[in-house]
Amino acid sequence: MAEIRLENVSKSFGSVSVISNISLTVNAGELMVFLGPSGSGKSTLLRMIAGLETIDSGSLTIGGIRSEALPPGHRNVAMVFQNYALYPHMSVRDNMAFGLENIGLPAAEIETRVLMAARMLEMENLLSRKPAQLSGGQRQRVAIGRAIVKEPKAFLFDEPLSNLDAALRVRTRVELAQLHQRMKSTMIYVTHDQTEAMTLADRIVVLNQCKIEQIGTPMEVYLKPASRFVAGFIGSPGMNFLSVDVIRPGRTPIRFGNGFELEIEAPVPAPGRFDLGIRPESVRIMTGEIDPSRPSIEAQVGVVEQLGERTLAYCTLEDGSQLIAQDAGRSEVRPGDRVRVGLDPLAVHLFDADGKSYQAI
């Protein structure tokens, strides 16, 4: 395993900038996830580390060795693609061994590495099969095994689960997490799926419009988003946003469009117009006798999603604002109901016009 360091790295295709002055460090043994929407630059960044794209400016260090000018084969990293790229006429064993044979490793060493990888991935009984005889998940394991046998300094995964169905993605995601725990190798994983990022990552790099929005652990980016973009992108469903007026900084009421006021303490620099952000689990349908000491607001329920362990109610406030609230799994809330929803004042974020976050304290 090896540390990977990027310093002031940029990349353009003609006049279009796709990576803009990015610096980050992937710690040795860490599983870091690059997360962002299509076009955010995450796959390009990964391909630059692999050597499949050139670096226009800045430096790349892998395991203490300056690597931005090295050809891909000399960087000692292994990449697993969304497309499995297996040779259809070869067995699983031969697919995994092919790269090692090309560099002239002794046959005994190749066999040892292939068997070790097969045991690690629980596919010893598949070694004689051809790719056409395998399921999608098994083919992906072969592609991962082909990377493992190289014994690289780092593994690079470019949306490896995108071609799998939902149930298989969950199962393979768990297998990848277990693999990292066993190998303790440096891994970088690219995805647009925030569930994959939250469940796999030691740390997440959230990318947007060619720049880093935030780097942090899964719960840091979920609970303390650095920007409105991160708040809306992380979470399913995403964070609620409502336009509010901050009356004065410090311990202060914030005023909604319908005049409702909620007192919070947030480190905003000055009064003014802000976007209030609050996650659905911090907006609760209130039942029984209403407690006047708890801040709540009236809303009308539109769509109701019953998800088993919880119920999501898509509500409309008096001023027309939309708000997603959460209720118990066995909720009795129905479309058309008028309800009161309680907002947790300690779970509120405020975002200014530039998208900067100010969290309630």
Residue, then its C-alpha position, 0 to 999 in steps of 0.5 A: m500500500a502507498e500514499i498518493r498525493l496530488e498537488n495543484v493538479s489541472k487538466s483541460f481538453g482544449s479550452v474546456s477545463v475538467i480539473s482545476n488546481i486540485s490538491l489532495t492526499v490519499n493515505a496509505g491503506e485508505l479507501m477514498v471515494f471520489l463522488g460527484p455528478s456526471g461531468s464533475g471530473k471524478s473519472t478524469l482525476l482517477r485516469m490521471i492517477a492511472g496514467l491514462e490521461t496526462i496531467d497538464s500542470g501540478s504533481l503526482t506522487i505515488g508511494g513517495i515517487r514522482s509519477e506524473a511523467l511515468p507511463p501507466g505500466h511503471r506506476n504500479v497501480a491496478m485499475v478496475f473498469q466499469n466494463y469487465a474487459l475479460y477475454p471471452h476465449m480464456s478461462v478465469r484462471d487464464n484471464m487472471a494470469f495473462g498480465l503476469e505472463n506478459i511480464g515474464l513471471p515464473a509459472a509457479e509464482i503466477e499460479t500462487r498469486v492466482l490461487m491466493a486471489a481466487r481464495m480471497l474472492e471465494m471463486e476457486n471453483l470458477l477458475s476453469r470457467k469461461p466468462a460466458q459461464l459467469s454472472g455479472g457479479q462473478r465477472q466483476r470479481v474476476a476483473i478485481g482478481r486480475a488487479i489483485v494478482k499484480e500486487p499493486k501499490a494502489f487499486l483504482f476502481d472506476e464505477p465498477l458496479s454500474n452494470l450490476d442489478a440492484a441486489l447484486r450491487v449491494r452484495t458486491r459492495v459488501e464484498l468490496a468492503q470486506l476485501h479492503q478490510r482484509m487487504k488493507s490496501t490503498m484504494i480509490y473508488v469513483t462513483h456517482d452513487q452516494t449510497e456506495a460512497m457512504t457505505l464504502a469510504d473511509r473518506i469522501v471527496v465530493l467533486n462538482q464542476c471540476k473542483i473539490e467541494q468537501i473532503g471528509t468522512p461519510m458522516e462529516v459530509y452528511l452532518k456537516p456539509a460545507s456547501r449547499f451542493v454537498a447538502g443536496f447531493i448527499g442523502s436520499p432523499g436530499m436535504n430540504f431547502l426553504s428560503v428564510d430571512v435571518i433577523r439578526p446574527g447570533r441567537t435569533p429567530i429566522r422567519f419563513g415566508n408565511g411568517f412562522e419563526l424558528e429560533i436557532e443559533a447560527p454563526v451567520p455574519a449579518p442578517g439577510r436572506f438565506d436558504l434553510g436546509i434541514r434533512p427529512e429525518s429532522v422534520r417530523i410529523m407531529t401526532g397527538e396533542i401539540d406541544p406549544s414549546r416545540p416549534s412546528i408548522e402547518a402543512q398539507v400532505g401530497v405524496v406519501e412514500q411508505l418504505g417499510e422502516r419509515t414513511l416520507a411525506y411530501c408536504t406543501l407549506e402555506d407559502g407554497s414551499q415544499l418540505i419532505a417530512q419523516d414519520a414512522g414506518r406504520s404511519e397513518v398519514r395519507p395524501g390530502d391530510r393537513v398536519r403539523v410538522g416539527l423542525d429540530p432547531l439543532a439540525v438546521h443549516l443556513f446557506d448564503a447566496d454563494g452556497k456557504s454553509y452555516q450550521a446551527i450551534 
